[in-house]
Every structure is written in structure tokens, then in C-alpha cells.
Amino acid sequence: MGKFATKTGNDGQYYFNLKADNGQVILSSEGYTTTAARLNGIESVKANAKEDSRFERLTAANGKFYFNLKATNGQVIGKSQMYEAEAGRDNGIESVKKNAPDASIEEE
């Protein structure tokens, strides 16, 4: 089972990363102004990760592949790393679907 690793950035904002069992970051958040807003973001990831239609599959200008996870209102709630191949991106999406719903929350 994965985990949501939370942290406070140097900018004073609150962030989280969803990490797989092996410790690899599979989804990163935007910055939040409060810890409560960050917790809402985590809960939104848990809920929306179950829906394949919430994953926006994209290709960057440099030809690498990535994805965004969007809430029902269309707001991006998490972004992936860059992948060399579409298959890597698709595996990343499957990893979010598998790990997010039951992931624990831990401060780092």
C-alpha cells in the first residue's frame, strides 16, 4: 500500500506526494495555503483515483509523457513525473489507482 508523504515547502506552502510501496513518487500536489486544504486535496485524490476518466494523459513539448489527475470540477489535484514512454505513464496511472484509495498519510 502506498502513502501520502506530506511536507511544508520553503515557500511556506503545504504539499504532498503519493508514493508507491517502493518509495517512488507517483503523484505530486500543488501548493496549499493550509494543512486543512492539503488534507482536502489528499481526500480528493483518494476519491478521484478510482475513476479512469479523471486521468488526463498528456505529452510534453519535449516528447515525454505525463498525466494529471483532475477533480470532478476539472481542477488538477495531482501531477505525475515525466516518463520516457507511454507505457511508463500508463503504469504510473495504474499505480495511482492501486495505491491512492487506501494510502496512509505521513509527515516527512
C-alpha positions as CSV (number, residue, x, y, z in Angstrom):
1,M,0.0,0.0,0.0
2,G,1.3,3.5,-0.8
3,K,1.4,6.5,1.3
4,F,0.9,10.3,1.1
5,A,4.1,11.9,2.3
6,T,3.3,15.5,3.4
7,K,5.7,18.3,3.8
8,T,6.0,22.1,4.2
9,G,7.9,23.8,1.4
10,N,10.4,26.5,1.7
11,D,7.7,28.8,0.4
12,G,5.6,28.1,3.5
13,Q,3.0,26.2,1.4
14,Y,1.9,22.6,2.2
15,Y,2.5,19.8,-0.3
16,F,2.0,16.0,-0.6
17,N,3.5,13.3,-2.7
18,L,1.8,9.9,-3.3
19,K,4.5,7.3,-3.0
20,A,4.3,3.6,-4.1
21,D,5.5,0.8,-1.8
22,N,9.0,1.1,-3.2
23,G,9.2,4.8,-2.2
24,Q,8.9,6.1,-5.8
25,V,6.8,9.3,-6.1
26,I,3.9,8.6,-8.5
27,L,1.9,11.8,-8.0
28,S,2.7,15.3,-6.7
29,S,0.4,18.0,-5.4
30,E,0.2,21.7,-6.0
31,G,0.9,24.0,-3.0
32,Y,-1.8,24.6,-0.5
33,T,-2.1,27.5,1.9
34,T,-3.3,25.5,4.9
35,T,-2.9,21.9,6.2
36,A,-6.7,21.6,6.0
37,A,-6.7,22.4,2.3
38,R,-3.9,19.9,1.8
39,L,-5.9,17.2,3.6
40,N,-8.9,18.0,1.3
41,G,-6.6,17.6,-1.7
42,I,-5.5,14.2,-0.4
43,E,-9.1,13.1,0.1
44,S,-9.9,14.3,-3.4
45,V,-7.0,12.2,-4.8
46,K,-8.3,9.2,-2.9
47,A,-11.8,9.6,-4.3
48,N,-10.9,10.6,-7.9
49,A,-8.1,8.0,-8.4
50,K,-10.8,5.3,-8.8
51,E,-12.2,6.9,-12.0
52,D,-10.1,6.4,-15.1
53,S,-11.8,9.4,-16.8
54,R,-10.2,11.7,-14.2
55,F,-6.7,11.0,-15.6
56,E,-5.6,13.4,-18.3
57,R,-2.9,11.7,-20.4
58,L,-0.5,14.2,-21.9
59,T,2.7,14.6,-24.0
60,A,5.1,17.4,-23.1
61,A,6.8,19.6,-25.8
62,N,10.0,17.5,-25.3
63,G,8.1,14.3,-26.3
64,K,8.0,12.9,-22.7
65,F,4.7,11.5,-21.3
66,Y,2.9,12.5,-18.1
67,F,-0.5,12.7,-16.6
68,N,-2.7,14.9,-14.4
69,L,-5.4,13.8,-12.0
70,K,-8.4,16.1,-12.1
71,A,-11.2,16.5,-9.6
72,T,-14.9,16.5,-10.7
73,N,-14.7,20.3,-11.2
74,G,-11.8,19.9,-13.6
75,Q,-9.1,21.3,-11.2
76,V,-5.8,19.5,-11.4
77,I,-5.2,17.8,-8.0
78,G,-2.0,15.9,-8.8
79,K,0.7,15.7,-11.5
80,S,3.0,12.8,-12.4
81,Q,6.6,12.8,-13.2
82,M,7.8,12.7,-16.8
83,Y,8.0,9.3,-18.4
84,E,10.1,8.2,-21.5
85,A,7.3,6.1,-22.9
86,E,3.6,6.0,-22.9
87,A,3.7,2.5,-21.2
88,G,5.5,4.1,-18.3
89,R,2.9,6.8,-18.0
90,D,0.1,4.2,-18.1
91,N,1.8,2.1,-15.5
92,G,2.0,5.3,-13.3
93,I,-1.7,5.8,-13.7
94,E,-2.4,2.2,-12.7
95,S,-0.1,2.7,-9.7
96,V,-2.1,5.7,-8.5
97,K,-5.4,3.8,-8.9
98,K,-3.9,1.0,-6.8
99,N,-2.2,3.0,-4.1
100,A,-4.2,6.1,-3.5
101,P,-7.5,4.9,-2.2
102,D,-6.1,3.2,1.0
103,A,-2.8,5.1,1.3
104,S,-1.8,6.3,4.8
105,I,-0.7,9.9,5.4
106,E,2.7,10.6,6.9
107,E,4.6,13.8,7.6
108,E,8.2,13.8,6.1
